[in-house]
Amino acid sequence: MSTYAKRERLLLADLLETAGPDAPTLCDGWRTRDLAAHVVVRERRLDAAGGALIKPLAPHLGKVMEEYAAKPYEELIQLIRTGPPRFSPFQLKQIDEAANTVEFYVHTEDVRRAQPDWTPRELDSVFQDALWSRLERTARLLGRGVPTGLVLRRPNGQTAVAHRGTPVVTVTGEPSELLLFAFGRQSAARVEVDGDKEAIEKLAETKQLGI
């Protein structure tokens, strides 16, 4: 049975192929070629991937990203489709699901929602629950730097506290939309935002959401 991570991987590869190498994405400063290179480097160059979180490694990551972005676009797409190399930890189903389900879902939407004619995907309730489970575990990490209190709420009333503080802003939406919001795609997420007007404005402008 196909996993969510594998499904989202193949969908992302198809979207990147259809869009071509120079289409916009929701990632600041990245075209589709850059996004494709990021996905490949993250799985195939563990020596460089840490640069996204560890500042001293950032120059090495930048250099490796440039090298991969210079490869033929079709090669990058194929590397995404075929997945990580044989001895990569991402080959293990449990690690793949834990690390890549959200990663590939968010990047799929980065490509889809940067297009002017995008429409929301219909996601089944089981997948929404899976996304919510991951969001609950990472909410405080994703919201650690925001300037207000932040609560994420599903339509069914389940909540996750992303940041403690006052005033509190409550963001309501399906888990898939809340994930995009929490990963810094506020303008593209279909959610309802309630709370103090000034706090809402600060939250809309912050660059501190996400990893």
Backbone as a printed PyTorch tensor [residue, N CA C, xyz], in Angstrom:
tensor([[[  0.8390,  -1.1960,   0.0000],
         [  0.0000,   0.0000,   0.0000],
         [  0.8730,   1.2450,   0.0000]],

        [[  0.5630,   2.1720,  -0.8750],
         [  1.3520,   3.3900,  -0.9790],
         [  1.1880,   4.2370,   0.2770]],

        [[  2.2820,   4.8390,   0.7220],
         [  2.2310,   5.7090,   1.8810],
         [  1.8960,   7.1330,   1.4400]],

        [[  1.5230,   7.9690,   2.4110],
         [  1.2410,   9.3630,   2.0900],
         [  2.4880,  10.0510,   1.5520]],

        [[  3.6420,   9.7580,   2.1340],
         [  4.8770,  10.4000,   1.6860],
         [  5.1620,  10.0580,   0.2230]],

        [[  4.9780,   8.7940,  -0.1450],
         [  5.2210,   8.3900,  -1.5380],
         [  4.2120,   9.0550,  -2.4710]],

        [[  2.9660,   9.1150,  -2.0400],
         [  1.9450,   9.7470,  -2.8750],
         [  2.2620,  11.2120,  -3.1230]],

        [[  2.6220,  11.9280,  -2.0520],
         [  2.9230,  13.3490,  -2.2000],
         [  4.2070,  13.5660,  -2.9890]],

        [[  5.1590,  12.6390,  -2.8570],
         [  6.3980,  12.7390,  -3.6350],
         [  6.0960,  12.7020,  -5.1310]],

        [[  5.3030,  11.7220,  -5.5410],
         [  5.0060,  11.5720,  -6.9620],
         [  4.1700,  12.7300,  -7.4890]],

        [[  3.2540,  13.2180,  -6.6600],
         [  2.4600,  14.3710,  -7.0720],
         [  3.3450,  15.5960,  -7.2370]],

        [[  4.2650,  15.8040,  -6.2970],
         [  5.1850,  16.9370,  -6.4010],
         [  6.0280,  16.8340,  -7.6640]],

        [[  6.5380,  15.6450,  -7.9460],
         [  7.3590,  15.4610,  -9.1500],
         [  6.5600,  15.7680, -10.4040]],

        [[  5.3190,  15.3050, -10.4580],
         [  4.4690,  15.5710, -11.6220],
         [  4.2130,  17.0690, -11.7940]],

        [[  3.9360,  17.7440, -10.6810],
         [  3.6640,  19.1860, -10.7490],
         [  4.8910,  19.9680, -11.2010]],

        [[  6.0490,  19.6010, -10.6590],
         [  7.2800,  20.2780, -11.0520],
         [  7.5720,  20.0650, -12.5310]],

        [[  7.3470,  18.8520, -13.0100],
         [  7.5710,  18.5440, -14.4250],
         [  6.6380,  19.3580, -15.3040]],

        [[  5.3640,  19.4170, -14.9340],
         [  4.3840,  20.1590, -15.7280],
         [  4.6690,  21.6550, -15.7190]],

        [[  5.0650,  22.1810, -14.5560],
         [  5.2990,  23.6210, -14.4240],
         [  6.5360,  24.0850, -15.1790]],

        [[  7.5380,  23.2040, -15.3080],
         [  8.7800,  23.6030, -15.9410],
         [  9.7220,  24.2220, -14.9270]],

        [[ 10.9780,  24.4870, -15.3200],
         [ 12.0100,  24.8920, -14.3610],
         [ 11.9320,  26.3290, -13.8580]],

        [[ 11.1610,  27.1760, -14.5110],
         [ 11.1880,  28.6030, -14.1670],
         [  9.8620,  29.1430, -13.6480]],

        [[  8.9810,  28.2580, -13.1940],
         [  7.6830,  28.6920, -12.6620],
         [  7.8530,  29.2160, -11.2380]],

        [[  6.9840,  30.1170, -10.8050],
         [  7.0760,  30.6370,  -9.4340],
         [  6.6590,  29.5960,  -8.4080]],

        [[  7.0850,  29.7850,  -7.1700],
         [  6.6470,  28.9710,  -6.0430],
         [  6.3350,  29.9180,  -4.8820]],

        [[  5.7950,  29.3710,  -3.8080],
         [  5.5330,  30.1820,  -2.6220],
         [  6.7820,  30.3910,  -1.7770]],

        [[  7.8760,  29.7210,  -2.1050],
         [  9.1360,  29.8820,  -1.3700],
         [  9.8350,  31.1450,  -1.8670]],

        [[ 10.0880,  32.0730,  -0.9600],
         [ 10.6760,  33.3620,  -1.3340],
         [ 11.9630,  33.1800,  -2.1330]],

        [[ 11.9840,  33.7520,  -3.3250],
         [ 13.1850,  33.7450,  -4.1430],
         [ 13.4340,  32.4680,  -4.9100]],

        [[ 12.5810,  31.4790,  -4.7590],
         [ 12.7850,  30.1920,  -5.4250],
         [ 11.8310,  30.0130,  -6.5820]],

        [[ 12.3960,  29.5990,  -7.7270],
         [ 11.5930,  29.0970,  -8.8230],
         [ 11.5010,  27.5730,  -8.6700]],

        [[ 10.7880,  26.9350,  -9.5650],
         [ 10.6140,  25.4920,  -9.4520],
         [ 11.9420,  24.7330,  -9.5170]],

        [[ 12.8980,  25.2330, -10.2870],
         [ 14.2090,  24.5720, -10.3500],
         [ 14.8750,  24.5740,  -8.9720]],

        [[ 14.7960,  25.6940,  -8.2630],
         [ 15.4010,  25.7920,  -6.9460],
         [ 14.7200,  24.8490,  -5.9500]],

        [[ 13.4090,  24.7770,  -6.0370],
         [ 12.6680,  23.8920,  -5.1450],
         [ 13.0160,  22.4340,  -5.4050]],

        [[ 13.1160,  22.0730,  -6.6760],
         [ 13.5000,  20.7040,  -7.0250],
         [ 14.8960,  20.3820,  -6.4910]],

        [[ 15.8190,  21.3120,  -6.6350],
         [ 17.1780,  21.1000,  -6.1330],
         [ 17.1670,  20.9330,  -4.6160]],

        [[ 16.3610,  21.7190,  -3.9250],
         [ 16.2540,  21.6140,  -2.4690],
         [ 15.8010,  20.2200,  -2.0420]],

        [[ 14.7760,  19.6960,  -2.7050],
         [ 14.2480,  18.3790,  -2.3510],
         [ 15.3080,  17.3010,  -2.5550]],

        [[ 16.0380,  17.3810,  -3.6500],
         [ 17.0620,  16.3730,  -3.9450],
         [ 18.2210,  16.4650,  -2.9530]],

        [[ 18.6860,  17.6740,  -2.6920],
         [ 19.8110,  17.8530,  -1.7700],
         [ 19.4400,  17.3750,  -0.3720]],

        [[ 18.2390,  17.6610,   0.0530],
         [ 17.7850,  17.2720,   1.3910],
         [ 17.8720,  15.7640,   1.5940]],

        [[ 17.6060,  14.9910,   0.5370],
         [ 17.6180,  13.5370,   0.6490],
         [ 18.9600,  12.9050,   0.2920]],

        [[ 19.6980,  13.5290,  -0.5720],
         [ 20.8920,  12.8810,  -1.1150],
         [ 22.2050,  13.4590,  -0.6150]],

        [[ 22.1670,  14.6230,   0.0060],
         [ 23.3910,  15.2330,   0.5060],
         [ 23.2020,  15.6330,   1.9680]],

        [[ 23.2140,  14.6390,   2.8300],
         [ 23.0160,  14.8960,   4.2540],
         [ 24.1290,  15.7680,   4.8310]],

        [[ 25.3060,  15.7550,   4.1840],
         [ 26.4120,  16.5920,   4.6400],
         [ 26.0910,  18.0730,   4.4740]],

        [[ 25.1830,  18.3820,   3.5490],
         [ 24.8410,  19.7840,   3.2850],
         [ 23.4800,  20.1760,   3.8300]],

        [[ 22.5570,  19.2280,   3.9040],
         [ 21.1770,  19.5400,   4.2720],
         [ 21.0640,  20.2240,   5.6270]],

        [[ 21.9740,  19.9140,   6.5380],
         [ 21.9310,  20.5200,   7.8630],
         [ 22.1160,  22.0180,   7.8490]],

        [[ 22.6000,  22.5610,   6.7430],
         [ 22.7980,  24.0000,   6.6420],
         [ 21.5220,  24.8000,   6.7300]],

        [[ 20.3690,  24.1400,   6.5500],
         [ 19.0910,  24.8350,   6.6750],
         [ 18.8040,  25.2160,   8.1150]],

        [[ 19.4110,  24.5030,   9.0640],
         [ 19.1860,  24.7600,  10.4850],
         [ 20.4360,  25.1980,  11.2300]],

        [[ 21.6120,  24.7930,  10.7320],
         [ 22.8700,  25.0830,  11.4140],
         [ 23.6390,  26.1340,  10.6140]],

        [[ 23.7240,  27.3410,  11.1330],
         [ 24.2830,  28.4660,  10.3790],
         [ 25.6950,  28.2290,   9.8340]],

        [[ 26.6150,  27.6380,  10.6080],
         [ 27.9590,  27.4280,  10.0540],
         [ 27.9780,  26.5530,   8.8000]],

        [[ 26.9320,  25.7320,   8.6210],
         [ 26.8750,  24.8620,   7.4390],
         [ 26.1630,  25.5150,   6.2620]],

        [[ 25.5840,  26.6880,   6.4900],
         [ 24.7900,  27.3330,   5.4440],
         [ 25.5830,  27.6020,   4.1570]],

        [[ 26.8360,  28.0900,   4.2270],
         [ 27.5810,  28.3120,   2.9720],
         [ 27.7670,  27.0320,   2.1660]],

        [[ 28.0360,  25.9320,   2.8600],
         [ 28.2030,  24.6520,   2.1520],
         [ 26.8920,  24.2430,   1.4950]],

        [[ 25.7850,  24.4170,   2.2100],
         [ 24.4820,  24.1060,   1.6330],
         [ 24.2290,  24.9560,   0.3930]],

        [[ 24.5270,  26.2450,   0.4750],
         [ 24.3150,  27.1240,  -0.6680],
         [ 25.0970,  26.6810,  -1.8910]],

        [[ 26.3450,  26.2610,  -1.6680],
         [ 27.1810,  25.8130,  -2.7800],
         [ 26.6260,  24.5380,  -3.4070]],

        [[ 26.2260,  23.5870,  -2.5630],
         [ 25.6850,  22.3280,  -3.0740],
         [ 24.3620,  22.5620,  -3.7980]],

        [[ 23.5370,  23.4610,  -3.2490],
         [ 22.2730,  23.7910,  -3.9120],
         [ 22.5190,  24.3480,  -5.3020]],

        [[ 23.4990,  25.2240,  -5.4450],
         [ 23.8190,  25.7930,  -6.7570],
         [ 24.2520,  24.7000,  -7.7330]],

        [[ 25.0420,  23.7560,  -7.2310],
         [ 25.5060,  22.6670,  -8.0870],
         [ 24.3360,  21.8320,  -8.6040]],

        [[ 23.3960,  21.5220,  -7.7130],
         [ 22.2590,  20.6980,  -8.1220],
         [ 21.2800,  21.4820,  -9.0020]],

        [[ 21.1030,  22.7640,  -8.7000],
         [ 20.2000,  23.5770,  -9.5130],
         [ 20.7180,  23.7180, -10.9420]],

        [[ 22.0210,  23.5480, -11.1250],
         [ 22.6130,  23.6560, -12.4600],
         [ 22.4590,  22.3690, -13.2750]],

        [[ 22.0250,  21.2930, -12.6300],
         [ 21.8350,  20.0320, -13.3440],
         [ 20.6340,  20.1410, -14.2820]],

        [[ 20.5570,  19.2870, -15.2910],
         [ 19.3710,  19.2760, -16.1480],
         [ 18.1130,  19.0900, -15.3030]],

        [[ 17.1130,  19.8820, -15.5940],
         [ 15.8800,  19.8570, -14.7920],
         [ 15.2350,  18.4730, -14.7950]],

        [[ 15.2600,  17.8200, -15.9440],
         [ 14.6580,  16.4920, -16.0520],
         [ 15.3470,  15.4880, -15.1180]],

        [[ 16.6530,  15.6820, -14.9140],
         [ 17.3900,  14.8010, -14.0020],
         [ 16.9350,  15.0120, -12.5630]],

        [[ 16.7130,  16.2550, -12.1790],
         [ 16.2330,  16.5480, -10.8280],
         [ 14.8670,  15.9110, -10.5890]],

        [[ 13.9870,  16.0260, -11.5690],
         [ 12.6460,  15.4430, -11.4300],
         [ 12.7390,  13.9330, -11.2550]],

        [[ 13.6110,  13.2970, -12.0260],
         [ 13.7640,  11.8520, -11.9250],
         [ 14.3330,  11.4440, -10.5700]],

        [[ 15.2570,  12.2380, -10.0420],
         [ 15.8250,  11.9430,  -8.7300],
         [ 14.7610,  12.0600,  -7.6330]],

        [[ 13.8500,  13.0140,  -7.7920],
         [ 12.7520,  13.1360,  -6.8300],
         [ 11.8520,  11.9020,  -6.9190]],

        [[ 11.5170,  11.4960,  -8.1270],
         [ 10.6170,  10.3520,  -8.3220],
         [ 11.2170,   9.0630,  -7.7530]],

        [[ 12.4800,   8.8440,  -8.0190],
         [ 13.1030,   7.5890,  -7.5900],
         [ 13.4150,   7.5900,  -6.1080]],

        [[ 13.4670,   8.7450,  -5.4890],
         [ 13.6660,   8.7980,  -4.0540],
         [ 15.1220,   8.7730,  -3.6390]],

        [[ 15.3500,   8.6390,  -2.3420],
         [ 16.7150,   8.7080,  -1.8010],
         [ 17.5530,   7.5140,  -2.2070]],

        [[ 18.8780,   7.6300,  -2.0970],
         [ 19.7530,   6.5040,  -2.4530],
         [ 19.5340,   5.3100,  -1.5220]],

        [[ 20.0830,   4.1960,  -1.9100],
         [ 19.7860,   2.9100,  -1.2770],
         [ 20.0100,   2.9000,   0.2330]],

        [[ 21.0870,   3.4870,   0.6960],
         [ 21.4260,   3.3870,   2.1130],
         [ 21.0120,   4.6370,   2.9060]],

        [[ 20.1750,   5.4400,   2.3360],
         [ 19.6890,   6.6240,   3.0450],
         [ 18.6830,   6.2260,   4.1260]],

        [[ 18.6880,   6.9210,   5.2720],
         [ 17.6670,   6.6310,   6.2960],
         [ 16.2570,   6.8900,   5.7890]],

        [[ 16.1140,   7.7350,   4.7680],
         [ 14.8010,   8.0100,   4.2010],
         [ 14.2090,   6.7950,   3.4800]],

        [[ 15.0370,   5.7700,   3.2420],
         [ 14.5260,   4.5520,   2.6250],
         [ 13.6350,   3.7710,   3.5850]],

        [[ 13.7920,   3.9790,   4.8670],
         [ 12.9670,   3.2930,   5.8570],
         [ 11.5810,   3.9180,   5.8780]],

        [[ 10.5610,   3.0760,   5.7550],
         [  9.1920,   3.5810,   5.6290],
         [  8.8020,   4.4980,   6.7740]],

        [[  9.1650,   4.1210,   8.0050],
         [  8.7730,   4.9220,   9.1590],
         [  9.4040,   6.3130,   9.1170]],

        [[ 10.6800,   6.3670,   8.7370],
         [ 11.3690,   7.6610,   8.6520],
         [ 10.8290,   8.4740,   7.4860]],

        [[ 10.5830,   7.8010,   6.3670],
         [ 10.0280,   8.4790,   5.2010],
         [  8.6990,   9.1370,   5.5370]],

        [[  7.8120,   8.3910,   6.1950],
         [  6.5070,   8.9370,   6.5640],
         [  6.6470,  10.0940,   7.5380]],

        [[  7.5080,   9.9200,   8.5470],
         [  7.6580,  10.9410,   9.5810],
         [  8.2900,  12.2190,   9.0390]],

        [[  9.2660,  12.0690,   8.1600],
         [ 10.0260,  13.2300,   7.6950],
         [  9.4910,  13.8510,   6.4140]],

        [[  8.7940,  13.0610,   5.5920],
         [  8.4740,  13.5390,   4.2460],
         [  7.0030,  13.7990,   3.9630]],

        [[  6.1010,  13.2610,   4.7570],
         [  4.6820,  13.4920,   4.4780],
         [  4.3640,  14.9780,   4.4530]],

        [[  4.7340,  15.6850,   5.5080],
         [  4.4790,  17.1280,   5.5690],
         [  5.3670,  17.8760,   4.5850]],

        [[  6.6360,  17.4880,   4.5120],
         [  7.5800,  18.1640,   3.6100],
         [  7.0520,  18.1880,   2.1790]],

        [[  6.6170,  17.0400,   1.6780],
         [  6.1710,  16.9680,   0.2950],
         [  4.7830,  17.5870,   0.1220]],

        [[  3.9350,  17.4690,   1.1300],
         [  2.6270,  18.1330,   1.0250],
         [  2.8110,  19.6420,   0.9080]],

        [[  3.6180,  20.2230,   1.7730],
         [  3.8160,  21.6790,   1.7550],
         [  4.4400,  22.1170,   0.4350]],

        [[  5.4490,  21.3920,  -0.0320],
         [  6.1040,  21.8110,  -1.2780],
         [  5.2060,  21.5930,  -2.4930]],

        [[  4.3370,  20.5850,  -2.4350],
         [  3.3560,  20.4200,  -3.5040],
         [  2.4640,  21.6550,  -3.5810]],

        [[  2.0230,  22.1130,  -2.4290],
         [  1.1870,  23.3140,  -2.4110],
         [  1.9850,  24.5650,  -2.7600]],

        [[  3.2840,  24.5670,  -2.4870],
         [  4.1370,  25.6920,  -2.8970],
         [  4.0960,  25.8730,  -4.4100]],

        [[  4.0350,  24.7630,  -5.1240],
         [  3.9650,  24.8330,  -6.5850],
         [  2.5350,  25.1490,  -7.0320]],

        [[  1.5580,  24.4420,  -6.4860],
         [  0.1650,  24.6040,  -6.9100],
         [ -0.3420,  26.0190,  -6.6660]],

        [[ -0.1100,  26.5130,  -5.4470],
         [ -0.7440,  27.7730,  -5.0520],
         [ -0.0120,  29.0180,  -5.5440]],

        [[  1.1150,  28.8170,  -6.1770],
         [  1.7950,  29.9520,  -6.8100],
         [  1.2280,  30.2280,  -8.1960]],

        [[  0.3620,  29.3350,  -8.6700],
         [ -0.2570,  29.5170,  -9.9800],
         [ -1.5650,  30.2970,  -9.8260]],

        [[ -1.9020,  31.1480, -10.7730],
         [ -3.0770,  32.0180, -10.6150],
         [ -4.4120,  31.2810, -10.6030]],

        [[ -4.4780,  30.0890, -11.1730],
         [ -5.7650,  29.4010, -11.3080],
         [ -5.8990,  28.2000, -10.3700]],

        [[ -5.1480,  28.1980,  -9.2590],
         [ -5.1790,  27.0380,  -8.3780],
         [ -6.5210,  26.9320,  -7.6510]],

        [[ -6.8670,  25.7040,  -7.3170],
         [ -8.0650,  25.4260,  -6.5210],
         [ -7.6810,  24.4490,  -5.4150]],

        [[ -8.3790,  24.4660,  -4.2910],
         [ -8.0300,  23.5730,  -3.1790],
         [ -8.1690,  22.1080,  -3.5610]],

        [[ -7.2940,  21.2790,  -3.0200],
         [ -7.4040,  19.8390,  -3.2060],
         [ -8.4380,  19.2770,  -2.2350]],

        [[ -9.1070,  18.2280,  -2.6650],
         [-10.0190,  17.5090,  -1.7770],
         [ -9.2100,  16.4130,  -1.0700]],

        [[ -8.9920,  16.5830,   0.2160],
         [ -8.2050,  15.6250,   0.9780],
         [ -9.1210,  14.8090,   1.8880]],

        [[ -8.8930,  13.5110,   1.9430],
         [ -9.7560,  12.6660,   2.7590],
         [ -9.4790,  12.8890,   4.2480]],

        [[-10.4340,  12.4950,   5.0730],
         [-10.3700,  12.7590,   6.5080],
         [ -9.2090,  12.0280,   7.1820]],

        [[ -8.8380,  10.8600,   6.6730],
         [ -7.7350,  10.1120,   7.2730],
         [ -6.4180,  10.8680,   7.0640]],

        [[ -6.2340,  11.4070,   5.8790],
         [ -5.0210,  12.2000,   5.6160],
         [ -5.0310,  13.4790,   6.4430]],

        [[ -6.1920,  14.1160,   6.5700],
         [ -6.2830,  15.3120,   7.4020],
         [ -5.9070,  14.9820,   8.8450]],

        [[ -6.3570,  13.8510,   9.3380],
         [ -6.0020,  13.4430,  10.7030],
         [ -4.5030,  13.2050,  10.8360]],

        [[ -3.9140,  12.6210,   9.7970],
         [ -2.4670,  12.3730,   9.8210],
         [ -1.6990,  13.6970,   9.8460]],

        [[ -2.1570,  14.6620,   9.0720],
         [ -1.5120,  15.9700,   9.0660],
         [ -1.6940,  16.6640,  10.4160]],

        [[ -2.8700,  16.5230,  11.0060],
         [ -3.1150,  17.1390,  12.3160],
         [ -2.2000,  16.5360,  13.3810]],

        [[ -2.0200,  15.2320,  13.3430],
         [ -1.1430,  14.5680,  14.3000],
         [  0.2670,  15.1380,  14.2280]],

        [[  0.7500,  15.3590,  13.0240],
         [  2.0920,  15.9180,  12.8580],
         [  2.1360,  17.3780,  13.2850]],

        [[  1.0730,  18.1100,  13.0070],
         [  1.0270,  19.5180,  13.3990],
         [  1.0080,  19.6680,  14.9170]],

        [[  0.2470,  18.8200,  15.5960],
         [  0.2100,  18.8660,  17.0650],
         [  1.6140,  18.7060,  17.6570]],

        [[  2.4030,  17.8060,  17.0830],
         [  3.7330,  17.5170,  17.6230],
         [  4.7360,  18.6240,  17.3370]],

        [[  4.5130,  19.3830,  16.2910],
         [  5.5090,  20.3830,  15.8830],
         [  5.0280,  21.8260,  16.0390]],

        [[  3.8290,  22.0300,  16.5360],
         [  3.2390,  23.3740,  16.5730],
         [  4.1240,  24.3680,  17.3140]],

        [[  4.6440,  23.9720,  18.4640],
         [  5.4450,  24.9170,  19.2510],
         [  6.7830,  25.2300,  18.5900]],

        [[  7.3270,  24.2700,  17.8800],
         [  8.5540,  24.5280,  17.1290],
         [  8.2770,  25.5230,  16.0050]],

        [[  7.1850,  25.3130,  15.2850],
         [  6.8580,  26.1730,  14.1550],
         [  6.5000,  27.5900,  14.6010]],

        [[  5.8970,  27.7080,  15.7800],
         [  5.4430,  29.0230,  16.2290],
         [  6.3170,  29.6790,  17.2660]],

        [[  7.5090,  29.1330,  17.4980],
         [  8.3350,  29.6040,  18.6050],
         [  8.7450,  31.0680,  18.4950]],

        [[  8.8130,  31.6030,  17.2830],
         [  9.3210,  32.9650,  17.1250],
         [  8.2650,  34.0230,  16.8490]],

        [[  6.9770,  33.6520,  16.8730],
         [  5.9430,  34.6270,  16.5050],
         [  5.7530,  35.6610,  17.6160]],

        [[  5.2890,  36.8670,  17.2760],
         [  5.2070,  37.9590,  18.2480],
         [  3.9240,  37.9820,  19.0670]],

        [[  3.0490,  36.9810,  18.9360],
         [  1.7760,  36.9570,  19.6610],
         [  1.5250,  35.5460,  20.1820]],

        [[  0.5180,  35.4190,  21.0470],
         [  0.0330,  34.0880,  21.3540],
         [ -0.6230,  33.5240,  20.1090]],

        [[ -0.4950,  32.2280,  19.9000],
         [ -1.0350,  31.6290,  18.6760],
         [ -1.6360,  30.2630,  18.9720]],

        [[ -2.9170,  30.1070,  18.6510],
         [ -3.6180,  28.8430,  18.8100],
         [ -4.1340,  28.4010,  17.4440]],

        [[ -3.8840,  27.1490,  17.1030],
         [ -4.3610,  26.5730,  15.8560],
         [ -5.5530,  25.6810,  16.1810]],

        [[ -6.6550,  25.8570,  15.4620],
         [ -7.8810,  25.1280,  15.7930],
         [ -8.5140,  24.5150,  14.5550]],

        [[ -8.8930,  23.2330,  14.6950],
         [ -9.6440,  22.5550,  13.6380],
         [-11.1190,  22.9350,  13.7380]],

        [[-11.8730,  22.7570,  12.6670],
         [-13.3200,  23.0130,  12.7250],
         [-14.0340,  22.1600,  13.7660]],

        [[-13.4670,  20.9920,  14.1130],
         [-14.1090,  20.1270,  15.1110],
         [-13.7870,  20.5400,  16.5440]],

        [[-13.0110,  21.6050,  16.7030],
         [-12.7170,  22.1220,  18.0310],
         [-11.3770,  21.7220,  18.6030]],

        [[-10.6870,  20.7520,  18.0140],
         [ -9.3610,  20.3780,  18.4970],
         [ -8.4030,  21.5530,  18.3280]],

        [[ -7.5380,  21.7610,  19.3180],
         [ -6.6230,  22.8870,  19.2670],
         [ -5.1930,  22.4570,  19.5530]],

        [[ -4.2660,  23.2570,  19.0630],
         [ -2.8460,  23.0940,  19.3550],
         [ -2.2810,  24.4770,  19.6290]],

        [[ -1.5690,  24.6190,  20.7340],
         [ -0.9620,  25.9020,  21.0810],
         [  0.4020,  25.9920,  20.4040]],

        [[  0.5400,  26.9440,  19.4950],
         [  1.8080,  27.1230,  18.7900],
         [  2.7310,  28.0900,  19.5180]],

        [[  2.1280,  29.0180,  20.2700],
         [  2.9550,  29.9760,  21.0310],
         [  2.1250,  30.5420,  22.1770]],

        [[  2.6980,  30.4880,  23.3690],
         [  2.0150,  31.0520,  24.5240],
         [  2.3210,  32.5400,  24.6250]],

        [[  1.3220,  33.3190,  24.9910],
         [  1.5110,  34.7570,  25.1260],
         [  0.2000,  35.4820,  24.9200]],

        [[  0.2420,  36.7810,  25.0880],
         [ -0.9310,  37.6250,  24.8720],
         [ -0.5310,  38.8250,  24.0380]],

        [[ -1.4650,  39.3620,  23.2680],
         [ -2.8010,  38.8280,  23.0050],
         [ -2.7400,  37.5500,  22.1690]],

        [[ -3.8230,  36.7890,  22.2060],
         [ -3.8570,  35.5020,  21.5110],
         [ -4.5840,  35.6410,  20.1770]],

        [[ -3.9930,  35.0740,  19.1470],
         [ -4.6360,  34.9760,  17.8410],
         [ -5.0050,  33.5150,  17.6220]],

        [[ -6.2560,  33.2720,  17.2350],
         [ -6.7140,  31.9120,  16.9550],
         [ -6.9170,  31.7600,  15.4530]],

        [[ -6.2750,  30.7490,  14.8970],
         [ -6.3660,  30.4710,  13.4630],
         [ -7.1340,  29.1680,  13.2920]],

        [[ -8.2350,  29.2220,  12.5440],
         [ -9.1030,  28.0510,  12.3800],
         [ -9.1090,  27.5850,  10.9300]],

        [[ -8.9830,  26.2740,  10.7460],
         [ -9.0230,  25.7220,   9.3990],
         [ -8.7700,  24.2320,   9.4310]],

        [[ -8.8600,  23.6000,   8.2990],
         [ -8.5220,  22.1880,   8.1980],
         [ -7.0260,  22.0040,   8.4650]],

        [[ -6.6120,  20.8450,   8.9770],
         [ -5.1960,  20.6300,   9.2690],
         [ -4.2700,  20.9550,   8.0960]],

        [[ -4.6820,  20.6210,   6.8910],
         [ -3.8550,  20.9010,   5.7120],
         [ -3.6080,  22.3950,   5.5530]],

        [[ -4.6240,  23.2020,   5.8300],
         [ -4.4840,  24.6540,   5.7080],
         [ -3.7120,  25.2250,   6.8860]],

        [[ -3.9420,  24.6900,   8.0780],
         [ -3.2120,  25.1460,   9.2590],
         [ -1.7180,  24.8600,   9.1230]],

        [[ -1.3830,  23.7210,   8.5180],
         [  0.0230,  23.4040,   8.2890],
         [  0.6880,  24.4450,   7.3990]],

        [[  0.0170,  24.8020,   6.3170],
         [  0.5770,  25.8100,   5.4220],
         [  0.7570,  27.1320,   6.1600]],

        [[ -0.2280,  27.4990,   6.9630],
         [ -0.1260,  28.7310,   7.7460],
         [  1.0710,  28.6530,   8.6910]],

        [[  1.1980,  27.5400,   9.4080],
         [  2.2580,  27.3890,  10.3930],
         [  3.6410,  27.3030,   9.7660]],

        [[  3.6980,  26.9110,   8.4970],
         [  4.9740,  26.8620,   7.7890],
         [  5.2780,  28.1710,   7.0580]],

        [[  4.5600,  29.2250,   7.4030],
         [  4.8740,  30.5420,   6.8670],
         [  4.1970,  30.9020,   5.5730]],

        [[  3.2230,  30.0940,   5.1450],
         [  2.4850,  30.4000,   3.9090],
         [  1.1470,  31.0510,   4.2700]],

        [[  1.1890,  32.0880,   5.1390],
         [ -0.0390,  32.6790,   5.6690],
         [ -0.9760,  33.1710,   4.5760]],

        [[ -0.4370,  33.8450,   3.5840],
         [ -1.2820,  34.4620,   2.5620],
         [ -1.9630,  33.4440,   1.6670]],

        [[ -1.4160,  32.2270,   1.5990],
         [ -1.9850,  31.2050,   0.7100],
         [ -2.8830,  30.2160,   1.4400]],

        [[ -2.8920,  30.2750,   2.7710],
         [ -3.6720,  29.3090,   3.5500],
         [ -5.1130,  29.7780,   3.6860]],

        [[ -6.0420,  28.8760,   3.4750],
         [ -7.4610,  29.2030,   3.5930],
         [ -7.9160,  28.9310,   5.0250]],

        [[ -7.7770,  29.9510,   5.8430],
         [ -8.0840,  29.8580,   7.2660],
         [ -8.8480,  31.1020,   7.7040]],

        [[ -9.4320,  31.0170,   8.8930],
         [-10.0550,  32.1740,   9.5280],
         [ -9.1890,  32.5870,  10.7000]],

        [[ -8.9420,  33.8860,  10.8090],
         [ -8.0560,  34.4040,  11.8430],
         [ -8.8580,  35.3330,  12.7590]],

        [[ -8.8230,  35.0470,  14.0520],
         [ -9.5830,  35.8320,  15.0240],
         [ -8.6680,  36.3050,  16.1490]],

        [[ -8.9630,  37.5010,  16.6490],
         [ -8.1930,  38.0310,  17.7690],
         [ -8.0210,  39.5280,  17.6700]],

        [[ -7.1010,  40.0510,  18.4780],
         [ -6.8020,  41.4750,  18.4830],
         [ -6.3070,  41.9180,  17.1020]],

        [[ -6.8620,  43.0220,  16.6070],
         [ -6.5490,  43.4690,  15.2550],
         [ -5.0520,  43.7100,  15.0640]],

        [[ -4.4300,  44.3850,  15.9990],
         [ -3.0030,  44.6890,  15.8760],
         [ -2.1740,  43.3990,  15.9100]],

        [[ -2.5760,  42.4540,  16.7550],
         [ -1.8580,  41.1780,  16.8380],
         [ -1.9910,  40.3970,  15.5370]],

        [[ -3.1740,  40.4390,  14.9380],
         [ -3.3880,  39.7560,  13.6650],
         [ -2.4930,  40.3540,  12.5850]],

        [[ -2.3690,  41.6610,  12.5700],
         [ -1.5150,  42.3250,  11.5820],
         [ -0.0490,  41.9310,  11.7620]],

        [[  0.3960,  41.8710,  13.0240],
         [  1.7780,  41.4630,  13.2930],
         [  2.0190,  40.0300,  12.8350]],

        [[  1.0500,  39.1750,  13.1020],
         [  1.1970,  37.7760,  12.7180],
         [  1.2340,  37.6160,  11.2050]],

        [[  0.4240,  38.4050,  10.4970],
         [  0.3860,  38.3330,   9.0340],
         [  1.7120,  38.7580,   8.4130]],

        [[  2.4240,  39.6470,   9.0970],
         [  3.6670,  40.1950,   8.5460],
         [  4.9100,  39.4370,   8.9860]],

        [[  4.7820,  38.5920,  10.0280],
         [  5.9750,  37.9570,  10.5900],
         [  6.6170,  36.9820,   9.6180]],

        [[  7.9230,  36.9060,   9.7020],
         [  8.7030,  35.9230,   8.9340],
         [  9.1710,  34.7990,   9.8440]],

        [[  8.6550,  34.7680,  11.0680],
         [  9.1710,  33.8400,  12.0740],
         [  8.3830,  32.5340,  12.1750]],

        [[  7.3400,  32.3810,  11.3700],
         [  6.6130,  31.1120,  11.3620],
         [  7.3900,  30.0750,  10.5600]],

        [[  7.3540,  28.8350,  11.0310],
         [  8.0050,  27.7730,  10.2890],
         [  9.3740,  27.4400,  10.8560]],

        [[ 10.0840,  26.5690,  10.1460],
         [ 11.4040,  26.1160,  10.5890],
         [ 12.4870,  26.9060,   9.8850]]])
